[in-house]
Amino acid sequence: MFKVILADDEPRILQALERRVDWSALGLEIAGTATNGQEGLELVTAHAPDLLVTDIRMPGLNGIELAKAARRICPEIEIVLISGFSEFSYAREGIELGVLGYLLKPIQQTELEDLLHRAVDTLKKKRDDVITGWYQFRSFVSRAQASGRLHEHLVHDGIIQSGGSVFCLIGTDSPVHTEEGPATGIYRRQVSARVTAQFVSGTPAFCSDEYIRSRNHYRQSGGTAGVSTVISRTDAIERMINEAESAFVRAHFSSGSRYTEFRRGDPDLGALVRDTIRSLERQQYETAATLVDTLQAQSDNPGSNAETLVSLYNALVVQTRSYYSLNPATGLLPRPLNGVVELPFRYATIEDVFEALNSMLDYLRRTDTGENQADGNTMIHVREYIENHFSEDVSMDRLAETFDLEKNQLSQRFKHTHGAGISEFIRTTRIDHARFLLRTTTMPISTIGELCGYSDYYYFARVFKRETGVTCSQFREEETEQ
């Protein structure tokens, strides 16, 4: 759910806004309402909302001043301005602020709904872009671990210090460690607009002190956080990151403390999940539904079982015939999850997760999956092939030959399944990886281009600027300054 603050000096308009929109169906929740700019600013400071809908004419701080202050507090916030006036001066100030749009009084229902749908689409894209960046990092961790050089790479990139101990913490709100760098032994990486991962490394005594400091910070702030165990073995770093992710998921779905330290000894649900997936593959949906009910009864707090839950979730998404007909609110089925950390960004409670699982199961029970199911699975394999071979010459001819399909047929089916054309998906995958390498390495730009499938440096530079709006050098410079 994305948080919304509503601000208008007329209570009747606030009440009308609350009543006229099914906010939860849009994926929005009203965190607070204000009848003047100062109240609105206090709500923004307290809740760090994703969207601000504010009247321009209000006592105290007007809507423009409130919007500017909100941007300073929440740089990623989207803003919608309401006005009974259409003077150019307001439009000009709004344009300078980069507001999402305007609603003129009297507010028309269709305009309100269209603008809110656009706001949700924009917020989802921002969220997905950041989460994608985190999983690019996780992909790098997995590859480096497989090569046996993970510790060496993390030390080289300044993420952890050589020797001593290290732990990982993933938390919301303000980071517990505000200073980062080699001198402090603290390294931060963005997970979403309001969630950061922090790697703390140094002597065992230093890590022990910082571990306690983290615990105190989150218990006092009321934020959500998950922390791994403290490790000193260089071969256990990837496990440490997995632990922090699992603990964060437990904290998010917990009805008690929102600060959770990773613990072992939870019931092993892996066998139950494997049996459920096997039932899906055999189209034994009644059996699968019974197993999902059993799974829900045993996993109120997923914790270390979150990875097995994700594997079941993704198996259901892949198994379902159409990505475009299950969810009436958006017309889209859930996308596969990149990993466990994405669960909290999609669902507020563990009950919501199982509601999604059961909805997909119910759809499968009521629908003949035959040919369309096989087609959906094939397109998943095409996507995975591109993601694993994007640095090579991945042409339409090569894909058609590999999967024994006509090119036109392949193109249409891929777009129907994934919502993007093959060329667009290849380009996006390559540029996303280029951004990751520019951000995390000091490799020459020409080398990065080659690793991302562009043998011509100048062509790579043109494509990168067209897709991102900046040159490779500018992107690297801006990321370094942050």
FENSULMO-V948823 format. One record per residue. N is the residue number from 1. D_FIRST is the distance of its C-alpha to the first C-alpha in Angstrom with 1 decimal. Layout:
N;D_FIRST / N;D_FIRST
This chain:
1;0.0 / 2;3.8 / 3;6.4 / 4;9.5 / 5;13.1 / 6;15.7 / 7;19.3 / 8;22.5 / 9;25.8 / 10;26.2 / 11;24.5 / 12;25.1 / 13;23.1 / 14;20.1 / 15;20.6 / 16;21.0 / 17;17.8 / 18;15.9 / 19;18.1 / 20;18.4 / 21;14.9 / 22;12.8 / 23;9.5 / 24;7.6 / 25;9.7 / 26;8.6 / 27;4.9 / 28;5.1 / 29;6.2 / 30;9.7 / 31;10.5 / 32;14.1 / 33;16.9 / 34;20.2 / 35;23.6 / 36;24.9 / 37;24.2 / 38;24.9 / 39;22.5 / 40;19.8 / 41;20.8 / 42;20.7 / 43;17.1 / 44;16.2 / 45;18.2 / 46;16.8 / 47;13.0 / 48;13.0 / 49;10.5 / 50;9.5 / 51;11.2 / 52;14.4 / 53;16.2 / 54;19.6 / 55;23.1 / 56;25.8 / 57;28.5 / 58;27.7 / 59;30.0 / 60;30.1 / 61;27.7 / 62;27.3 / 63;24.2 / 64;25.6 / 65;26.3 / 66;22.9 / 67;21.3 / 68;23.8 / 69;23.1 / 70;19.3 / 71;20.0 / 72;22.3 / 73;19.8 / 74;16.7 / 75;18.6 / 76;15.6 / 77;14.2 / 78;14.5 / 79;16.8 / 80;17.9 / 81;21.3 / 82;22.8 / 83;26.6 / 84;29.6 / 85;31.6 / 86;31.9 / 87;34.1 / 88;34.0 / 89;33.7 / 90;30.1 / 91;29.3 / 92;31.0 / 93;29.1 / 94;25.8 / 95;26.9 / 96;28.0 / 97;24.5 / 98;22.9 / 99;20.8 / 100;18.8 / 101;20.8 / 102;22.6 / 103;22.7 / 104;26.3 / 105;27.2 / 106;27.7 / 107;24.2 / 108;24.4 / 109;21.8 / 110;21.9 / 111;21.6 / 112;18.6 / 113;16.8 / 114;18.1 / 115;17.0 / 116;13.3 / 117;13.5 / 118;15.1 / 119;12.6 / 120;9.7 / 121;12.5 / 122;13.6 / 123;10.4 / 124;10.1 / 125;13.8 / 126;13.7 / 127;11.4 / 128;13.6 / 129;16.7 / 130;16.2 / 131;15.4 / 132;18.4 / 133;20.4 / 134;19.8 / 135;20.9 / 136;23.9 / 137;24.9 / 138;24.5 / 139;26.6 / 140;29.2 / 141;29.3 / 142;30.0 / 143;32.7 / 144;34.3 / 145;34.3 / 146;36.1 / 147;38.6 / 148;39.3 / 149;38.7 / 150;35.2 / 151;36.5 / 152;38.8 / 153;36.1 / 154;33.7 / 155;36.7 / 156;37.8 / 157;34.4 / 158;34.3 / 159;31.3 / 160;33.4 / 161;36.9 / 162;39.9 / 163;41.1 / 164;39.8 / 165;36.5 / 166;32.9 / 167;29.5 / 168;25.8 / 169;22.9 / 170;19.2 / 171;17.3 / 172;14.6 / 173;15.7 / 174;19.3 / 175;21.4 / 176;24.0 / 177;26.7 / 178;26.8 / 179;29.9 / 180;30.1 / 181;33.1 / 182;36.1 / 183;37.6 / 184;34.8 / 185;33.9 / 186;30.3 / 187;28.3 / 188;24.6 / 189;22.5 / 190;19.1 / 191;16.4 / 192;13.5 / 193;13.3 / 194;13.1 / 195;14.5 / 196;18.3 / 197;20.8 / 198;24.1 / 199;27.4 / 200;30.1 / 201;33.7 / 202;37.2 / 203;39.7 / 204;38.9 / 205;39.5 / 206;37.1 / 207;34.3 / 208;35.0 / 209;34.8 / 210;31.5 / 211;30.0 / 212;30.9 / 213;29.6 / 214;26.2 / 215;26.1 / 216;27.2 / 217;24.8 / 218;21.6 / 219;23.1 / 220;24.0 / 221;20.8 / 222;18.5 / 223;16.4 / 224;15.3 / 225;18.0 / 226;20.0 / 227;23.6 / 228;26.3 / 229;29.9 / 230;32.4 / 231;34.5 / 232;37.7 / 233;38.4 / 234;37.7 / 235;37.1 / 236;34.2 / 237;31.8 / 238;29.6 / 239;29.4 / 240;28.4 / 241;25.4 / 242;24.5 / 243;24.9 / 244;22.5 / 245;19.7 / 246;20.4 / 247;20.6 / 248;17.2 / 249;15.7 / 250;17.8 / 251;16.7 / 252;13.0 / 253;13.9 / 254;16.8 / 255;17.4 / 256;20.0 / 257;20.4 / 258;17.5 / 259;20.3 / 260;21.7 / 261;24.9 / 262;25.5 / 263;28.0 / 264;29.9 / 265;31.3 / 266;28.3 / 267;29.4 / 268;29.9 / 269;27.8 / 270;28.9 / 271;31.8 / 272;29.7 / 273;27.2 / 274;30.2 / 275;31.7 / 276;28.6 / 277;28.6 / 278;32.3 / 279;31.9 / 280;29.5 / 281;32.1 / 282;34.7 / 283;32.7 / 284;33.1 / 285;29.9 / 286;31.0 / 287;31.9 / 288;28.6 / 289;26.7 / 290;28.9 / 291;28.2 / 292;24.4 / 293;24.9 / 294;27.2 / 295;24.7 / 296;22.0 / 297;24.6 / 298;25.4 / 299;22.2 / 300;20.1 / 301;19.7 / 302;19.8 / 303;21.2 / 304;23.9 / 305;23.3 / 306;20.0 / 307;22.1 / 308;23.8 / 309;20.6 / 310;19.4 / 311;22.9 / 312;22.6 / 313;19.2 / 314;20.8 / 315;24.0 / 316;22.4 / 317;20.7 / 318;24.2 / 319;26.1 / 320;24.3 / 321;26.5 / 322;24.3 / 323;21.1 / 324;21.0 / 325;21.3 / 326;19.1 / 327;15.8 / 328;16.9 / 329;13.7 / 330;14.2 / 331;17.6 / 332;16.7 / 333;16.9 / 334;14.7 / 335;16.3 / 336;18.2 / 337;16.7 / 338;18.5 / 339;18.6 / 340;17.3 / 341;15.2 / 342;12.9 / 343;12.0 / 344;9.8 / 345;7.8 / 346;7.5 / 347;7.6 / 348;7.2 / 349;10.9 / 350;14.0 / 351;14.5 / 352;11.6 / 353;13.3 / 354;16.6 / 355;15.6 / 356;14.8 / 357;18.2 / 358;20.0 / 359;18.9 / 360;20.3 / 361;23.3 / 362;24.0 / 363;23.9 / 364;26.4 / 365;28.6 / 366;28.9 / 367;29.5 / 368;32.4 / 369;31.1 / 370;34.5 / 371;35.0 / 372;31.4 / 373;30.2 / 374;32.9 / 375;32.0 / 376;28.3 / 377;29.6 / 378;32.1 / 379;29.5 / 380;27.5 / 381;30.8 / 382;31.5 / 383;28.2 / 384;29.0 / 385;32.5 / 386;31.4 / 387;29.1 / 388;32.2 / 389;34.8 / 390;33.3 / 391;36.0 / 392;38.7 / 393;39.9 / 394;37.2 / 395;38.7 / 396;38.2 / 397;41.7 / 398;41.0 / 399;37.9 / 400;39.7 / 401;42.6 / 402;40.6 / 403;38.7 / 404;41.8 / 405;40.1 / 406;41.2 / 407;39.5 / 408;38.4 / 409;37.1 / 410;35.2 / 411;33.7 / 412;32.5 / 413;31.2 / 414;29.2 / 415;27.5 / 416;26.8 / 417;25.2 / 418;23.3 / 419;22.9 / 420;25.1 / 421;28.8 / 422;30.6 / 423;32.0 / 424;28.7 / 425;27.1 / 426;30.2 / 427;30.1 / 428;26.4 / 429;27.0 / 430;30.1 / 431;28.7 / 432;25.7 / 433;28.3 / 434;30.5 / 435;27.9 / 436;27.4 / 437;31.2 / 438;31.8 / 439;29.3 / 440;30.6 / 441;34.3 / 442;37.4 / 443;38.7 / 444;40.5 / 445;38.5 / 446;41.0 / 447;40.4 / 448;36.6 / 449;37.3 / 450;39.5 / 451;37.1 / 452;34.5 / 453;37.0 / 454;38.6 / 455;42.4 / 456;43.0 / 457;41.8 / 458;42.0 / 459;40.1 / 460;37.3 / 461;37.3 / 462;37.1 / 463;34.2 / 464;32.2 / 465;32.7 / 466;31.9 / 467;28.6 / 468;27.5 / 469;29.5 / 470;31.5 / 471;34.3 / 472;34.1 / 473;36.0 / 474;33.7 / 475;30.6 / 476;32.2 / 477;33.5 / 478;30.1 / 479;28.4 / 480;31.4 / 481;31.2 / 482;27.6
